[in-house]
Amino acid sequence: MAEEQLTIGELAGRTGVATSALRYWEQLGLFPAPTRVAGRRRYPPSAVTLVGEILLLQEVGFALHDIQVLIASRSSAGTDWRDLYRRKLVELDQRIARTQVARTAIEHALACRHEDIHDCPSFVGVVAARLSGASFVDAHPEHCLRVLRSSKKS
């Protein structure tokens, strides 16, 4: 008995992904070109799992290009996918560190004894440092950078 084939509408319905996105992903090569019956796309049931995998990879921060590489690496014996995962982990660690510094900066602003933030020497110093070309992280007062430094050591 032949395996059940899904139309693009059925695949979209089962995955919650718009048909236009599925067509775009197909163009990018994220999944193999479907068979055609009377000119209409037909996908194997395994396409549902593949769409789920793409959604998961997007949610953890992979770009479509990276997802394409990850999917292609399945067919090779190499460990390219591990390298991509390691790079993504470093990127996420950096993003988390920046977010922690931003959170600390906001906490400090809320705890500032000055009624007007513009009267706060720390705030004025950070703004001046940013205007002189320092990054947010580098411009921020020392006490806010402990979080960032501790995350770089690990």
OpenMM code with the backbone's topology and positions (N, CA, C; nanometers):
from openmm import Vec3, app, unit

residues = "MET ALA GLU GLU GLN LEU THR ILE GLY GLU LEU ALA GLY ARG THR GLY VAL ALA THR SER ALA LEU ARG TYR TRP GLU GLN LEU GLY LEU PHE PRO ALA PRO THR ARG VAL ALA GLY ARG ARG ARG TYR PRO PRO SER ALA VAL THR LEU VAL GLY GLU ILE LEU LEU LEU GLN GLU VAL GLY PHE ALA LEU HIS ASP ILE GLN VAL LEU ILE ALA SER ARG SER SER ALA GLY THR ASP TRP ARG ASP LEU TYR ARG ARG LYS LEU VAL GLU LEU ASP GLN ARG ILE ALA ARG THR GLN VAL ALA ARG THR ALA ILE GLU HIS ALA LEU ALA CYS ARG HIS GLU ASP ILE HIS ASP CYS PRO SER PHE VAL GLY VAL VAL ALA ALA ARG LEU SER GLY ALA SER PHE VAL ASP ALA HIS PRO GLU HIS CYS LEU ARG VAL LEU ARG SER SER LYS LYS SER".split()
positions = [
    Vec3(0.0842, -0.1171, 0.0000),
    Vec3(0.0000, 0.0000, 0.0000),
    Vec3(0.0889, 0.1236, 0.0000),
    Vec3(0.0544, 0.2220, -0.0799),
    Vec3(0.1344, 0.3437, -0.0921),
    Vec3(0.1229, 0.4273, 0.0341),
    Vec3(0.2334, 0.4947, 0.0649),
    Vec3(0.2373, 0.5821, 0.1814),
    Vec3(0.1482, 0.7038, 0.1583),
    Vec3(0.0769, 0.7440, 0.2628),
    Vec3(-0.0086, 0.8622, 0.2547),
    Vec3(0.0759, 0.9837, 0.2183),
    Vec3(0.0293, 1.0622, 0.1249),
    Vec3(0.0987, 1.1852, 0.0851),
    Vec3(0.0140, 1.3046, 0.1272),
    Vec3(0.0807, 1.4107, 0.1710),
    Vec3(0.0115, 1.5291, 0.2189),
    Vec3(0.0188, 1.6400, 0.1157),
    Vec3(-0.0902, 1.7122, 0.1000),
    Vec3(-0.0846, 1.8329, 0.0176),
    Vec3(-0.0146, 1.9400, 0.0996),
    Vec3(0.0228, 2.0476, 0.0360),
    Vec3(0.0876, 2.1555, 0.1088),
    Vec3(-0.0083, 2.2160, 0.2123),
    Vec3(-0.1361, 2.2201, 0.1810),
    Vec3(-0.2355, 2.2700, 0.2763),
    Vec3(-0.2470, 2.1800, 0.3984),
    Vec3(-0.2425, 2.0487, 0.3753),
    Vec3(-0.2481, 1.9538, 0.4872),
    Vec3(-0.1226, 1.9650, 0.5741),
    Vec3(-0.0068, 1.9796, 0.5086),
    Vec3(0.1183, 1.9963, 0.5831),
    Vec3(0.1129, 2.1249, 0.6655),
    Vec3(0.0632, 2.2305, 0.6066),
    Vec3(0.0488, 2.3577, 0.6781),
    Vec3(-0.0469, 2.3416, 0.7961),
    Vec3(-0.1561, 2.2721, 0.7750),
    Vec3(-0.2542, 2.2512, 0.8815),
    Vec3(-0.1987, 2.1708, 0.9977),
    Vec3(-0.1185, 2.0702, 0.9672),
    Vec3(-0.0626, 1.9853, 1.0734),
    Vec3(0.0506, 2.0532, 1.1499),
    Vec3(0.1157, 2.1494, 1.0870),
    Vec3(0.2334, 2.2111, 1.1497),
    Vec3(0.2111, 2.3548, 1.1952),
    Vec3(0.1063, 2.4176, 1.1456),
    Vec3(0.0824, 2.5571, 1.1801),
    Vec3(0.1704, 2.6546, 1.1047),
    Vec3(0.2372, 2.6086, 1.0006),
    Vec3(0.3255, 2.6935, 0.9200),
    Vec3(0.2521, 2.7298, 0.7913),
    Vec3(0.2554, 2.8555, 0.7561),
    Vec3(0.1868, 2.9029, 0.6353),
    Vec3(0.2414, 2.8328, 0.5105),
    Vec3(0.1545, 2.8123, 0.4142),
    Vec3(0.1982, 2.7480, 0.2899),
    Vec3(0.3065, 2.8309, 0.2207),
    Vec3(0.2991, 2.9627, 0.2314),
    Vec3(0.4016, 3.0473, 0.1686),
    Vec3(0.5379, 3.0215, 0.2316),
    Vec3(0.5418, 3.0003, 0.3634),
    Vec3(0.6684, 2.9694, 0.4308),
    Vec3(0.7195, 2.8327, 0.3863),
    Vec3(0.6301, 2.7367, 0.3741),
    Vec3(0.6713, 2.6032, 0.3284),
    Vec3(0.7302, 2.6096, 0.1877),
    Vec3(0.6677, 2.6866, 0.0998),
    Vec3(0.7210, 2.7010, -0.0357),
    Vec3(0.8584, 2.7674, -0.0324),
    Vec3(0.8739, 2.8684, 0.0528),
    Vec3(1.0026, 2.9379, 0.0655),
    Vec3(1.1086, 2.8424, 0.1182),
    Vec3(1.0760, 2.7660, 0.2205),
    Vec3(1.1715, 2.6690, 0.2750),
    Vec3(1.2103, 2.5664, 0.1697),
    Vec3(1.1132, 2.5281, 0.0888),
    Vec3(1.1417, 2.4340, -0.0203),
    Vec3(1.2415, 2.4966, -0.1187),
    Vec3(1.2191, 2.6250, -0.1529),
    Vec3(1.3113, 2.6967, -0.2425),
    Vec3(1.4524, 2.6998, -0.1855),
    Vec3(1.4627, 2.7179, -0.0544),
    Vec3(1.5936, 2.7235, 0.0107),
    Vec3(1.6599, 2.5867, 0.0205),
    Vec3(1.5833, 2.4824, -0.0035),
    Vec3(1.6379, 2.3469, 0.0052),
    Vec3(1.6317, 2.2889, 0.1450),
    Vec3(1.5453, 2.3448, 0.2304),
    Vec3(1.5340, 2.2909, 0.3656),
    Vec3(1.4678, 2.1544, 0.3675),
    Vec3(1.3851, 2.1289, 0.2689),
    Vec3(1.3408, 1.9920, 0.2501),
    Vec3(1.3365, 1.9601, 0.1027),
    Vec3(1.3471, 1.8314, 0.0733),
    Vec3(1.3545, 1.7903, -0.0668),
    Vec3(1.2300, 1.8318, -0.1442),
    Vec3(1.2498, 1.8536, -0.2726),
    Vec3(1.1368, 1.8887, -0.3580),
    Vec3(1.0338, 1.7763, -0.3485),
    Vec3(0.9096, 1.8126, -0.3263),
    Vec3(0.8064, 1.7092, -0.3130),
    Vec3(0.7724, 1.6488, -0.4483),
    Vec3(0.7127, 1.5324, -0.4410),
    Vec3(0.6603, 1.4755, -0.5648),
    Vec3(0.5399, 1.5599, -0.6058),
    Vec3(0.5022, 1.5468, -0.7309),
    Vec3(0.3877, 1.6232, -0.7800),
    Vec3(0.2858, 1.5250, -0.8374),
    Vec3(0.1632, 1.5504, -0.8023),
    Vec3(0.0517, 1.4725, -0.8556),
    Vec3(-0.0428, 1.5736, -0.9183),
    Vec3(-0.0610, 1.5607, -1.0479),
    Vec3(-0.1436, 1.6560, -1.1237),
    Vec3(-0.0955, 1.7989, -1.0997),
    Vec3(0.0370, 1.8144, -1.0910),
    Vec3(0.0971, 1.9459, -1.0743),
    Vec3(0.0950, 2.0006, -0.9318),
    Vec3(0.0402, 1.9251, -0.8387),
    Vec3(0.0306, 1.9727, -0.6999),
    Vec3(0.1319, 1.9008, -0.6115),
    Vec3(0.1895, 1.9750, -0.5193),
    Vec3(0.2892, 1.9198, -0.4283),
    Vec3(0.2274, 1.8110, -0.3404),
    Vec3(0.3070, 1.7059, -0.3195),
    Vec3(0.2683, 1.5982, -0.2277),
    Vec3(0.3903, 1.5663, -0.1417),
    Vec3(0.3696, 1.5723, -0.0098),
    Vec3(0.4786, 1.5512, 0.0858),
    Vec3(0.4566, 1.4202, 0.1607),
    Vec3(0.5669, 1.3535, 0.1942),
    Vec3(0.5531, 1.2333, 0.2771),
    Vec3(0.5206, 1.2757, 0.4207),
    Vec3(0.4615, 1.1884, 0.4996),
    Vec3(0.4306, 1.2216, 0.6397),
    Vec3(0.5546, 1.2659, 0.7188),
    Vec3(0.6710, 1.2198, 0.6803),
    Vec3(0.7943, 1.2587, 0.7504),
    Vec3(0.8219, 1.4091, 0.7395),
    Vec3(0.7578, 1.4759, 0.6440),
    Vec3(0.7752, 1.6213, 0.6288),
    Vec3(0.7232, 1.6956, 0.7516),
    Vec3(0.6256, 1.6387, 0.8203),
    Vec3(0.5723, 1.7016, 0.9420),
    Vec3(0.6832, 1.7113, 1.0463),
    Vec3(0.7569, 1.6034, 1.0655),
    Vec3(0.8677, 1.6026, 1.1621),
    Vec3(0.9760, 1.6999, 1.1201),
    Vec3(1.0057, 1.7044, 0.9922),
    Vec3(1.1081, 1.7963, 0.9423),
    Vec3(1.0682, 1.9416, 0.9670),
    Vec3(0.9427, 1.9748, 0.9439),
    Vec3(0.8942, 2.1107, 0.9714),
    Vec3(0.9080, 2.1393, 1.1214),
    Vec3(0.8737, 2.0435, 1.2050),
    Vec3(0.8890, 2.0605, 1.3500),
    Vec3(1.0337, 2.0859, 1.3889),
    Vec3(1.1239, 2.0142, 1.3247),
    Vec3(1.2673, 2.0340, 1.3513),
    Vec3(1.3110, 2.1745, 1.3100),
    Vec3(1.2658, 2.2190, 1.1955),
    Vec3(1.3009, 2.3543, 1.1484),
    Vec3(1.2482, 2.4584, 1.2463),
    Vec3(1.1249, 2.4409, 1.2920),
    Vec3(1.0670, 2.5350, 1.3883),
    Vec3(1.1465, 2.5371, 1.5184),
    Vec3(1.1861, 2.4217, 1.5657),
    Vec3(1.2648, 2.4131, 1.6883),
    Vec3(1.3995, 2.4828, 1.6723),
    Vec3(1.4673, 2.4557, 1.5610),
    Vec3(1.5978, 2.5176, 1.5363),
    Vec3(1.5852, 2.6693, 1.5251),
    Vec3(1.4774, 2.7164, 1.4631),
    Vec3(1.4545, 2.8613, 1.4562),
    Vec3(1.4337, 2.9182, 1.5960),
    Vec3(1.3572, 2.8461, 1.6751),
    Vec3(1.3250, 2.8959, 1.8093),
    Vec3(1.4490, 2.9070, 1.8980),
    Vec3(1.5471, 2.8195, 1.8795),
    Vec3(1.6686, 2.8294, 1.9604),
    Vec3(1.7700, 2.9253, 1.8998),
    Vec3(1.7348, 2.9865, 1.7862),
    Vec3(1.8168, 3.0946, 1.7342),
    Vec3(1.8921, 3.0693, 1.6060),
    Vec3(1.8728, 2.9561, 1.5434),
    Vec3(1.9430, 2.9313, 1.4182),
    Vec3(1.8733, 3.0035, 1.3037),
    Vec3(1.9535, 3.0644, 1.2165),
    Vec3(1.9024, 3.1272, 1.0948),
    Vec3(1.8710, 3.0177, 0.9934),
    Vec3(1.7878, 3.0512, 0.8957),
    Vec3(1.7506, 2.9507, 0.7949),
    Vec3(1.8725, 2.8951, 0.7222),
    Vec3(1.9720, 2.9799, 0.6963),
    Vec3(2.0934, 2.9317, 0.6294),
    Vec3(2.1630, 2.8249, 0.7152),
    Vec3(2.1723, 2.8502, 0.8453),
    Vec3(2.2341, 2.7525, 0.9354),
    Vec3(2.1525, 2.6238, 0.9402),
    Vec3(2.0217, 2.6370, 0.9396),
    Vec3(1.9349, 2.5187, 0.9411),
    Vec3(1.9576, 2.4366, 0.8148),
    Vec3(1.9747, 2.5049, 0.7027),
    Vec3(2.0018, 2.4361, 0.5765),
    Vec3(2.1309, 2.3547, 0.5874),
    Vec3(2.2331, 2.4144, 0.6465),
    Vec3(2.3611, 2.3449, 0.6652),
    Vec3(2.3432, 2.2260, 0.7602),
    Vec3(2.2689, 2.2471, 0.8681),
    Vec3(2.2457, 2.1383, 0.9640),
    Vec3(2.1741, 2.0213, 0.8988),
    Vec3(2.0716, 2.0510, 0.8208),
    Vec3(1.9967, 1.9444, 0.7546),
    Vec3(2.0847, 1.8731, 0.6525),
    Vec3(2.1641, 1.9483, 0.5782),
    Vec3(2.2531, 1.8881, 0.4793),
    Vec3(2.3605, 1.8028, 0.5463),
    Vec3(2.4018, 1.8411, 0.6661),
    Vec3(2.5095, 1.7672, 0.7332),
    Vec3(2.4644, 1.6287, 0.7784),
    Vec3(2.3339, 1.6067, 0.7825),
    Vec3(2.2835, 1.4738, 0.8182),
    Vec3(2.3293, 1.3676, 0.7204),
    Vec3(2.3389, 1.4080, 0.5949),
    Vec3(2.3717, 1.3096, 0.4910),
    Vec3(2.5220, 1.2830, 0.4823),
    Vec3(2.6015, 1.3613, 0.5562),
    Vec3(2.7459, 1.3360, 0.5542),
    Vec3(2.7878, 1.2712, 0.6853),
    Vec3(2.9044, 1.2118, 0.6835),
    Vec3(2.9546, 1.1449, 0.8035),
    Vec3(3.0254, 1.2419, 0.8963),
    Vec3(3.0378, 1.3670, 0.8556),
    Vec3(3.1104, 1.4667, 0.9337),
    Vec3(3.0350, 1.5127, 1.0569),
    Vec3(3.0995, 1.6023, 1.1293),
    Vec3(3.0396, 1.6567, 1.2504),
    Vec3(3.0163, 1.8062, 1.2351),
    Vec3(2.9884, 1.8507, 1.1119),
    Vec3(2.9635, 1.9927, 1.0874),
    Vec3(2.8539, 2.0470, 1.1774),
    Vec3(2.7541, 1.9665, 1.2033),
    Vec3(2.6435, 2.0115, 1.2872),
    Vec3(2.6918, 2.0441, 1.4268),
    Vec3(2.7886, 1.9702, 1.4784),
    Vec3(2.8414, 1.9986, 1.6126),
    Vec3(2.9135, 2.1333, 1.6146),
    Vec3(2.9866, 2.1635, 1.5097),
    Vec3(3.0545, 2.2930, 1.5018),
    Vec3(2.9525, 2.4074, 1.5012),
    Vec3(2.8456, 2.3912, 1.4251),
    Vec3(2.7402, 2.4928, 1.4228),
    Vec3(2.6753, 2.5081, 1.5606),
    Vec3(2.6517, 2.3978, 1.6278),
    Vec3(2.5933, 2.4028, 1.7622),
    Vec3(2.6887, 2.4732, 1.8584),
    Vec3(2.8178, 2.4432, 1.8479),
    Vec3(2.9150, 2.5090, 1.9371),
    Vec3(2.9189, 2.6596, 1.9130),
    Vec3(2.9196, 2.7005, 1.7869),
    Vec3(2.9195, 2.8444, 1.7560),
    Vec3(2.7920, 2.9111, 1.8066),
    Vec3(2.6794, 2.8434, 1.7909),
    Vec3(2.5536, 2.8992, 1.8393),
    Vec3(2.5562, 2.9106, 1.9917),
    Vec3(2.6146, 2.8145, 2.0588),
    Vec3(2.6236, 2.8199, 2.2045),
    Vec3(2.7074, 2.9386, 2.2501),
    Vec3(2.8196, 2.9651, 2.1827),
    Vec3(2.9022, 3.0817, 2.2149),
    Vec3(2.8214, 3.2097, 2.1912),
    Vec3(2.7519, 3.2163, 2.0796),
    Vec3(2.6692, 3.3337, 2.0482),
    Vec3(2.5619, 3.3550, 2.1549),
    Vec3(2.4969, 3.2472, 2.1969),
    Vec3(2.3938, 3.2582, 2.3001),
    Vec3(2.4531, 3.3029, 2.4330),
    Vec3(2.5702, 3.2496, 2.4689),
    Vec3(2.6367, 3.2919, 2.5926),
    Vec3(2.6670, 3.4409, 2.5898),
    Vec3(2.7125, 3.4901, 2.4750),
    Vec3(2.7417, 3.6334, 2.4625),
    Vec3(2.6135, 3.7161, 2.4741),
    Vec3(2.5082, 3.6692, 2.4105),
    Vec3(2.3803, 3.7400, 2.4166),
    Vec3(2.3256, 3.7409, 2.5595),
    Vec3(2.3375, 3.6278, 2.6290),
    Vec3(2.2922, 3.6198, 2.7679),
    Vec3(2.3716, 3.7166, 2.8548),
    Vec3(2.5027, 3.7217, 2.8353),
    Vec3(2.5869, 3.8121, 2.9136),
    Vec3(2.5463, 3.9576, 2.8902),
    Vec3(2.5253, 3.9955, 2.7636),
    Vec3(2.4819, 4.1332, 2.7337),
    Vec3(2.3464, 4.1623, 2.7962),
    Vec3(2.2583, 4.0659, 2.7917),
    Vec3(2.1256, 4.0838, 2.8504),
    Vec3(2.1348, 4.0973, 3.0015),
    Vec3(2.2236, 4.0212, 3.0632),
    Vec3(2.2405, 4.0328, 3.2082),
    Vec3(2.2956, 4.1702, 3.2458),
    Vec3(2.3882, 4.2216, 3.1667),
    Vec3(2.4405, 4.3558, 3.1925),
    Vec3(2.3289, 4.4584, 3.1755),
    Vec3(2.2483, 4.4421, 3.0717),
    Vec3(2.1367, 4.5350, 3.0493),
    Vec3(2.0387, 4.5289, 3.1656),
    Vec3(2.0106, 4.4093, 3.2127),
    Vec3(1.9189, 4.3937, 3.3258),
    Vec3(1.9745, 4.4629, 3.4494),
    Vec3(2.1023, 4.4427, 3.4744),
    Vec3(2.1668, 4.5066, 3.5894),
    Vec3(2.1613, 4.6581, 3.5756),
    Vec3(2.1841, 4.7099, 3.4555),
    Vec3(2.1791, 4.8545, 3.4329),
    Vec3(2.0394, 4.9091, 3.4635),
    Vec3(1.9374, 4.8369, 3.4211),
    Vec3(1.8003, 4.8812, 3.4464),
    Vec3(1.7689, 4.8748, 3.5960),
    Vec3(1.8147, 4.7686, 3.6620),
    Vec3(1.7951, 4.7601, 3.8070),
    Vec3(1.8616, 4.8776, 3.8777),
    Vec3(1.9832, 4.9114, 3.8357),
    Vec3(2.0546, 5.0235, 3.8967),
    Vec3(1.9816, 5.1551, 3.8700),
    Vec3(1.9286, 5.1702, 3.7508),
    Vec3(1.8534, 5.2928, 3.7195),
    Vec3(1.7302, 5.3039, 3.8097),
    Vec3(1.6612, 5.1920, 3.8306),
    Vec3(1.5434, 5.1943, 3.9168),
    Vec3(1.5787, 5.2218, 4.0627),
    Vec3(1.6975, 5.1796, 4.1044),
    Vec3(1.7406, 5.1990, 4.2424),
    Vec3(1.8126, 5.3326, 4.2629),
    Vec3(1.8350, 5.4060, 4.1551),
    Vec3(1.9096, 5.5324, 4.1632),
    Vec3(1.8395, 5.6292, 4.2579),
    Vec3(1.9186, 5.6960, 4.3406),
    Vec3(1.8626, 5.7898, 4.4378),
    Vec3(1.8217, 5.9218, 4.3743),
    Vec3(1.8641, 5.9449, 4.2504),
    Vec3(1.8288, 6.0696, 4.1826),
    Vec3(1.6867, 6.0621, 4.1270),
    Vec3(1.6097, 6.1659, 4.1487),
    Vec3(1.4724, 6.1699, 4.0973),
    Vec3(1.4733, 6.1718, 3.9442),
    Vec3(1.5668, 6.2453, 3.8883),
    Vec3(1.5815, 6.2547, 3.7431),
    Vec3(1.7085, 6.1796, 3.7033),
    Vec3(1.6935, 6.0787, 3.6205),
    Vec3(1.8082, 5.9951, 3.5796),
    Vec3(1.9195, 6.0791, 3.5176),
    Vec3(1.8835, 6.1912, 3.4578),
    Vec3(1.9821, 6.2779, 3.3941),
    Vec3(2.0736, 6.3460, 3.4958),
    Vec3(2.0373, 6.3431, 3.6235),
    Vec3(2.1211, 6.3985, 3.7306),
    Vec3(2.2169, 6.2946, 3.7868),
    Vec3(2.2046, 6.1713, 3.7440),
    Vec3(2.2877, 6.0626, 3.7964),
    Vec3(2.4237, 6.0619, 3.7262),
    Vec3(2.5328, 6.0756, 3.8013),
    Vec3(2.6659, 6.0753, 3.7404),
    Vec3(2.6970, 5.9442, 3.6655),
    Vec3(2.6490, 5.8322, 3.7188),
    Vec3(2.6738, 5.7041, 3.6495),
    Vec3(2.6060, 5.7018, 3.5132),
    Vec3(2.4804, 5.7440, 3.5085),
    Vec3(2.4067, 5.7473, 3.3827),
    Vec3(2.4740, 5.8418, 3.2836),
    Vec3(2.5087, 5.9617, 3.3305),
    Vec3(2.5745, 6.0599, 3.2447),
    Vec3(2.7067, 6.0039, 3.1928),
    Vec3(2.7796, 5.9317, 3.2768),
    Vec3(2.9066, 5.8720, 3.2357),
    Vec3(2.8890, 5.7643, 3.1293),
    Vec3(2.7869, 5.6835, 3.1443),
    Vec3(2.7601, 5.5778, 3.0453),
    Vec3(2.7226, 5.6408, 2.9115),
    Vec3(2.6375, 5.7410, 2.9151),
    Vec3(2.5970, 5.8088, 2.7913),
    Vec3(2.7191, 5.8707, 2.7231),
    Vec3(2.8037, 5.9361, 2.7991),
    Vec3(2.9241, 5.9988, 2.7420),
    Vec3(3.0172, 5.8938, 2.6829),
    Vec3(3.0336, 5.7830, 2.7528),
    Vec3(3.1204, 5.6764, 2.7021),
    Vec3(3.0665, 5.6186, 2.5718),
    Vec3(2.9343, 5.5983, 2.5659),
    Vec3(2.8737, 5.5472, 2.4416),
    Vec3(2.8955, 5.6444, 2.3268),
    Vec3(2.8791, 5.7739, 2.3559),
    Vec3(2.8973, 5.8748, 2.2509),
    Vec3(3.0420, 5.8839, 2.2045),
    Vec3(3.1340, 5.8415, 2.2906),
    Vec3(3.2751, 5.8447, 2.2511),
    Vec3(3.3171, 5.7162, 2.1804),
    Vec3(3.2214, 5.6245, 2.1606),
    Vec3(3.2500, 5.5049, 2.0815),
    Vec3(3.2583, 5.3753, 2.1596),
    Vec3(3.2469, 5.3800, 2.2910),
    Vec3(3.2523, 5.2567, 2.3700),
    Vec3(3.1229, 5.1776, 2.3493),
    Vec3(3.1332, 5.0464, 2.3564),
    Vec3(3.0126, 4.9633, 2.3503),
    Vec3(2.9357, 4.9802, 2.4800),
    Vec3(2.8125, 4.9374, 2.4802),
    Vec3(2.7317, 4.9451, 2.6017),
    Vec3(2.8012, 4.8731, 2.7164),
    Vec3(2.8498, 4.7538, 2.6892),
    Vec3(2.9140, 4.6744, 2.7936),
    Vec3(3.0388, 4.7456, 2.8455),
    Vec3(3.1196, 4.7988, 2.7544),
    Vec3(3.2420, 4.8665, 2.7966),
    Vec3(3.2119, 5.0001, 2.8648),
    Vec3(3.1034, 5.0633, 2.8288),
    Vec3(3.0686, 5.1940, 2.8842),
    Vec3(3.0065, 5.1851, 3.0227),
    Vec3(2.9571, 5.0677, 3.0577),
    Vec3(2.8819, 5.0558, 3.1813),
    Vec3(2.9726, 5.0574, 3.3034),
    Vec3(2.9251, 5.1131, 3.4130),
    Vec3(3.0055, 5.1185, 3.5354),
    Vec3(3.0548, 4.9808, 3.5784),
    Vec3(3.1684, 4.9806, 3.6434),
    Vec3(3.2362, 4.8577, 3.6851),
    Vec3(3.1443, 4.7616, 3.7603),
    Vec3(3.0637, 4.8100, 3.8517),
    Vec3(2.9824, 4.7197, 3.9325),
    Vec3(2.8777, 4.6454, 3.8488),
    Vec3(2.8473, 4.6935, 3.7312),
    Vec3(2.7505, 4.6250, 3.6446),
    Vec3(2.8179, 4.5214, 3.5553),
    Vec3(2.9499, 4.5232, 3.5511),
    Vec3(3.0207, 4.4338, 3.4600),
    Vec3(3.0598, 4.3011, 3.5230),
    Vec3(3.0436, 4.2857, 3.6529),
    Vec3(3.0807, 4.1595, 3.7177),
    Vec3(3.0119, 4.0410, 3.6532),
    Vec3(2.8866, 4.0568, 3.6203),
    Vec3(2.8102, 3.9489, 3.5575),
    Vec3(2.8731, 3.9093, 3.4257),
    Vec3(2.9097, 4.0105, 3.3446),
    Vec3(2.9680, 3.9832, 3.2138),
    Vec3(3.1031, 3.9138, 3.2287),
    Vec3(3.1869, 3.9642, 3.3143),
    Vec3(3.3211, 3.9060, 3.3313),
    Vec3(3.3125, 3.7632, 3.3806),
    Vec3(3.2224, 3.7359, 3.4719),
    Vec3(3.2114, 3.5993, 3.5245),
    Vec3(3.1614, 3.5051, 3.4155),
    Vec3(3.0781, 3.5535, 3.3242),
    Vec3(3.0284, 3.4656, 3.2171),
    Vec3(3.1359, 3.4409, 3.1117),
    Vec3(3.2298, 3.5337, 3.0931),
    Vec3(3.3371, 3.5139, 2.9955),
    Vec3(3.4370, 3.4104, 3.0456),
    Vec3(3.4537, 3.3971, 3.1761),
    Vec3(3.5490, 3.3024, 3.2320),
    Vec3(3.5008, 3.1595, 3.2181),
    Vec3(3.3707, 3.1397, 3.2143),
    Vec3(3.3187, 3.0038, 3.2081),
    Vec3(3.3118, 2.9512, 3.0673),
] * unit.nanometer
topology = app.Topology()
chain = topology.addChain("A")
for resn in residues:
    res = topology.addResidue(resn, chain)
    for name in ("N", "CA", "C"):
        topology.addAtom(name, app.Element.getBySymbol(name[0]), res)
